[in-house]
């Protein structure tokens, strides 16, 4: 593939919710967008093999911390959204306002164009309903959660898209990528960006490895959207050494118990209902799992006799808002330990979940080991970025993914990142702080000579 003579208005690194949104919005306005994605873009099959290679490969997708906590991330077109549970938690407008950001209009746009709504009653399966009823009997404000799902496409015999959704019931950022490509954007898979190229204090391109060959690709604007780990690593390699410190990774445990009835259905949808314990710093939701992953959770804590009880297992997830701490290594390794406060939140949630499961009739209740999801806060707004998501020290370099979130999180961030992506696209289209194409061409020729 010859990229040397092609002109791009914007290079977007990463195709998760942030990058996909920016690419879709800009390409719809006629901008020439290049999307560079480290992972593959094979058709979604919805099987465990594909899931493993795009979500669980040790050292790449599955990162193990110094406390033996496993942290997962999706490396594929669409990023982690291909495998997420499709839950749309509200945008934290007050928190963003403290940093000069208003995305109220963007949230309205997103909710109008995306399938965001609580599930219709027939999609709330017996296990989720059993947990919700037990929690409500105990006085919890347990209710249906907003989901990113095209509910009119759903059929009772469809498996939920844990491993990717070939039925396209669950929305993922891959759908925005497809829109961008149909608008004329170029997507290159298996393209790993190493660093940003600068001319003085201006970002003018990226160094990327594609099929074992290293390329320098230039554009007037660069958007890093490689995720909470990836964007920080690229910035570090580009000389911005303050990236990748004091971050969050939303630790979680699940609390399990066996019941005689109901039995788990093939169509069980995770995180259908739940309760946000804002004052205590965590959220509780139902969390059905496919049989293979259910068994992995049981083996993780040596509950061997649970291997054959997956269909009888009621499970509640506890996800905490962890303290900002830790650091990333230059290669993307995670050095972060749970604090006493983090563990206390998860244990408090465990006690509450145990109470709910007992009310639901569960026996043999236990908790799993710690996991983490959607790391962020590694390239914070207010510290490294200005309110326009621009790197403060440099022109024409922007970041748009979970790494930009400036405060502890504890909730699925997809809707918030989509809103930030829409806002960033508007800013880029406004032409502020940009390099005209003719100047970018001169810079490109100068660097080559």
HELIX and SHEET records of a PDB file:
HELIX    1   1 UNK A   17  UNK A   28  1                                  12    
HELIX    2   2 UNK A   48  UNK A   51  1                                   4    
HELIX    3   3 UNK A   52  UNK A   56  3                                   5    
HELIX    4   4 UNK A   79  UNK A   82  5                                   4    
HELIX    5   5 UNK A   93  UNK A   97  1                                   5    
HELIX    6   6 UNK A  104  UNK A  113  1                                  10    
HELIX    7   7 UNK A  121  UNK A  123  5                                   3    
HELIX    8   8 UNK A  126  UNK A  137  1                                  12    
HELIX    9   9 UNK A  151  UNK A  153  5                                   3    
HELIX   10  10 UNK A  173  UNK A  182  1                                  10    
HELIX   11  11 UNK A  227  UNK A  237  1                                  11    
HELIX   12  12 UNK A  291  UNK A  300  1                                  10    
HELIX   13  13 UNK A  304  UNK A  308  5                                   5    
HELIX   14  14 UNK A  310  UNK A  312  5                                   3    
HELIX   15  15 UNK A  340  UNK A  359  1                                  20    
HELIX   16  16 UNK A  402  UNK A  404  5                                   3    
HELIX   17  17 UNK A  414  UNK A  430  1                                  17    
HELIX   18  18 UNK A  437  UNK A  448  1                                  12    
SHEET    1   A 5 UNK A 186  UNK A 188  0                                        
SHEET    2   A 5 UNK A  33  UNK A  36  1                                        
SHEET    3   A 5 UNK A  10  UNK A  13  1                                        
SHEET    4   A 5 UNK A 221  UNK A 224  1                                        
SHEET    5   A 5 UNK A 397  UNK A 399  1                                        
SHEET    1   B 8 UNK A  62  UNK A  64  0                                        
SHEET    2   B 8 UNK A  70  UNK A  72 -1                                        
SHEET    3   B 8 UNK A 371  UNK A 372  1                                        
SHEET    4   B 8 UNK A 251  UNK A 258 -1                                        
SHEET    5   B 8 UNK A 313  UNK A 320 -1                                        
SHEET    6   B 8 UNK A 282  UNK A 286 -1                                        
SHEET    7   B 8 UNK A 273  UNK A 277 -1                                        
SHEET    8   B 8 UNK A 143  UNK A 144 -1                                        
SHEET    1   C 5 UNK A  62  UNK A  64  0                                        
SHEET    2   C 5 UNK A  70  UNK A  72 -1                                        
SHEET    3   C 5 UNK A 371  UNK A 372  1                                        
SHEET    4   C 5 UNK A 251  UNK A 258 -1                                        
SHEET    5   C 5 UNK A 363  UNK A 367 -1                                        
SHEET    1   D 2 UNK A 116  UNK A 118  0                                        
SHEET    2   D 2 UNK A 146  UNK A 148 -1                                        
SHEET    1   E 3 UNK A 191  UNK A 199  0                                        
SHEET    2   E 3 UNK A 202  UNK A 210 -1                                        
SHEET    3   E 3 UNK A 213  UNK A 218 -1                                        
SHEET    1   F 3 UNK A 245  UNK A 247  0                                        
SHEET    2   F 3 UNK A 325  UNK A 328 -1                                        
SHEET    3   F 3 UNK A 334  UNK A 335 -1                                        
END                                                                             
